[in-house]
Amino acid sequence: MAEHKAIRHHEFGKPQDVLKLETVPTPEPAAGEVRVKLLAATINPSDYGMIGGSYGRLRELPAVAGREGIGEVEALGEGVTGIEVGMKVRFPEEGTWQEYACMPAADLLFVPDAVPVEQAAISFINPPTAYCLLKKVVDLEPGSWIVQNAGNSAVGVSVIQMAKAMGFKTISQVRREELIEPLKAMGADHVVIEGSGWAKQAKELTGGEPIRLALNSIGGESATDQIKVLGTGGTQVTFGGMVGDLVRFPTRFLIFNDVRLIGFWWDKFCKTQGAEAVKEVMDAVYAMMADGSLKLPLEETFALEDILAAVEKDKGPRLGKVLLKP
Ligand SMILES: NC(=O)c1ccc[n+]([C@@H]2O[C@H](COP(=O)([O-])OP(=O)(O)OC[C@H]3O[C@@H](n4cnc5c(N)ncnc54)[C@H](OP(=O)(O)O)[C@@H]3O)[C@@H](O)[C@H]2O)c1
């Protein structure tokens, strides 16, 4: 029986404690299924939540880790028509840190050939989240100001480039000076340093225009600063909590500025809005990746075997995503 490598965990915990490189049987595609070969997978903060047992949905154990990856169709099960070996598709989501997996042909998400493979690998979670945050949460007039934290995250750099293309203006909060120029080169209007007191100068940054939307994936003081700079009736969307700290809400801004706090989860959007809505978002992402107006930086590529070194790299200071390749 054919076998392949997979990064699995048999319990929830820290990646370095629970992840194991294992050899598992390579499945044969059943009727109506295809087998997909991994080309490249990514590491996302939500992977740590899934491995650690704290995410909004968890897998049965033992589980193959990883949620995002690009693959190519490698074998067709009985009765599968209209699909060719070699087509680029999203790797089956329930475990991308492995070499092969099968899935129903009807559920495949196809990636246009015009999208570079390494961009496609990081296209399925963060860019569509950025697109939804800009397009699906509040109605923004062209020229509207947006503030976001984690400006150098994959969501953050997607927001910067998409906002530019959509005619919105951005203030991006980051933790390191050396990120200012690279983010400006991607189209950021202003890049500010967390903890520098930047919020006091927000009016000068926007030329007195109100900030309509705040995108928060950090929490703590970083999120509180955003609430303070939002204009009357502005909305803060929380979609991540990297510091793990509570967002401390300054009451007066709710009362006097009518600020709104809401959440967003791409997984829920996919589940509740239907395939057509997801396709519309992905088509928009792929159009931008194909014409080069959306390009996410990449940090480094590791072999599956080097998963712990990859995780260490991922947790350190970086601008782009860490990729895993077979
Ligand atoms: N709700 C959803 O549907 C959804 C979808 C996609 C992503 N997300 C969330 O969006 C966020 C970004 O994801 P991503 O994949 O784009 O991230 P990423 O590319 O892996 O980058 C991680 C970012 O988090 C920052 N960060 C990490 N720890 C931090 C801390 N303790 N304090 C402040 N900043 C910290 C990093 O800043 P440094 O470089 O300074 O370390 C970096 O900007 C995550 O919270 C993720 O869970 C949510």
PDBQT file of the ligand as one rigid body, heavy atoms in Angstrom, charges set to zero:
ROOT
HETATM    1  N1  LIG A 401     -11.907  35.890  11.563  1.00  0.00    +0.000 N 
HETATM    2  C1  LIG A 401     -11.438  35.419  10.416  1.00  0.00    +0.000 C 
HETATM    3  O1  LIG A 401     -12.174  34.937   9.568  1.00  0.00    +0.000 OA
HETATM    4  C2  LIG A 401      -9.966  35.492  10.149  1.00  0.00    +0.000 A 
HETATM    5  C3  LIG A 401      -9.462  35.103   8.908  1.00  0.00    +0.000 A 
HETATM    6  C4  LIG A 401      -8.089  35.254   8.666  1.00  0.00    +0.000 A 
HETATM    7  C5  LIG A 401      -7.249  35.727   9.666  1.00  0.00    +0.000 A 
HETATM    8  N2  LIG A 401      -7.795  36.046  10.875  1.00  0.00    +0.000 N 
HETATM    9  C6  LIG A 401      -6.965  36.602  11.955  1.00  0.00    +0.000 C 
HETATM   10  O2  LIG A 401      -6.258  37.694  11.419  1.00  0.00    +0.000 OA
HETATM   11  C7  LIG A 401      -5.025  37.842  12.101  1.00  0.00    +0.000 C 
HETATM   12  C8  LIG A 401      -3.911  37.913  11.091  1.00  0.00    +0.000 C 
HETATM   13  O3  LIG A 401      -3.781  36.632  10.439  1.00  0.00    +0.000 OA
HETATM   14  P1  LIG A 401      -2.657  36.449   9.330  1.00  0.00    +0.000 P 
HETATM   15  O4  LIG A 401      -2.610  35.035   8.902  1.00  0.00    +0.000 OA
HETATM   16  O5  LIG A 401      -2.878  37.500   8.306  1.00  0.00    +0.000 OA
HETATM   17  O6  LIG A 401      -1.354  36.802  10.205  1.00  0.00    +0.000 OA
HETATM   18  P2  LIG A 401       0.170  36.591   9.856  1.00  0.00    +0.000 P 
HETATM   19  O7  LIG A 401       0.432  36.918   8.437  1.00  0.00    +0.000 OA
HETATM   20  O8  LIG A 401       0.594  35.271  10.361  1.00  0.00    +0.000 OA
HETATM   21  O9  LIG A 401       0.842  37.733  10.764  1.00  0.00    +0.000 OA
HETATM   22  C9  LIG A 401       0.693  37.732  12.162  1.00  0.00    +0.000 C 
HETATM   23  C10 LIG A 401       0.524  39.167  12.617  1.00  0.00    +0.000 C 
HETATM   24  O10 LIG A 401       0.193  39.214  13.984  1.00  0.00    +0.000 OA
HETATM   25  C11 LIG A 401       1.047  40.145  14.652  1.00  0.00    +0.000 C 
HETATM   26  N3  LIG A 401       1.187  39.719  16.038  1.00  0.00    +0.000 N 
HETATM   27  C12 LIG A 401       1.463  38.485  16.485  1.00  0.00    +0.000 A 
HETATM   28  N4  LIG A 401       1.482  38.463  17.830  1.00  0.00    +0.000 NA
HETATM   29  C13 LIG A 401       1.213  39.728  18.219  1.00  0.00    +0.000 A 
HETATM   30  C14 LIG A 401       1.094  40.355  19.488  1.00  0.00    +0.000 A 
HETATM   31  N5  LIG A 401       1.250  39.663  20.611  1.00  0.00    +0.000 N 
HETATM   32  N6  LIG A 401       0.807  41.676  19.509  1.00  0.00    +0.000 NA
HETATM   33  C15 LIG A 401       0.653  42.365  18.374  1.00  0.00    +0.000 A 
HETATM   34  N7  LIG A 401       0.766  41.830  17.135  1.00  0.00    +0.000 NA
HETATM   35  C16 LIG A 401       1.032  40.528  17.077  1.00  0.00    +0.000 A 
HETATM   36  C17 LIG A 401       2.335  40.072  13.863  1.00  0.00    +0.000 C 
HETATM   37  O11 LIG A 401       3.098  41.224  14.118  1.00  0.00    +0.000 OA
HETATM   38  P3  LIG A 401       4.704  41.149  14.261  1.00  0.00    +0.000 P 
HETATM   39  O12 LIG A 401       5.243  40.963  12.863  1.00  0.00    +0.000 OA
HETATM   40  O13 LIG A 401       5.048  42.465  14.854  1.00  0.00    +0.000 OA
HETATM   41  O14 LIG A 401       5.011  39.986  15.163  1.00  0.00    +0.000 OA
HETATM   42  C18 LIG A 401       1.774  40.013  12.444  1.00  0.00    +0.000 C 
HETATM   43  O15 LIG A 401       1.388  41.289  12.015  1.00  0.00    +0.000 OA
HETATM   44  C19 LIG A 401      -4.943  36.671  13.076  1.00  0.00    +0.000 C 
HETATM   45  O16 LIG A 401      -5.432  37.121  14.326  1.00  0.00    +0.000 OA
HETATM   46  C20 LIG A 401      -5.901  35.670  12.475  1.00  0.00    +0.000 C 
HETATM   47  O17 LIG A 401      -6.393  34.770  13.425  1.00  0.00    +0.000 OA
HETATM   48  C21 LIG A 401      -9.110  35.939  11.132  1.00  0.00    +0.000 A 
ENDROOT
TORSDOF 0
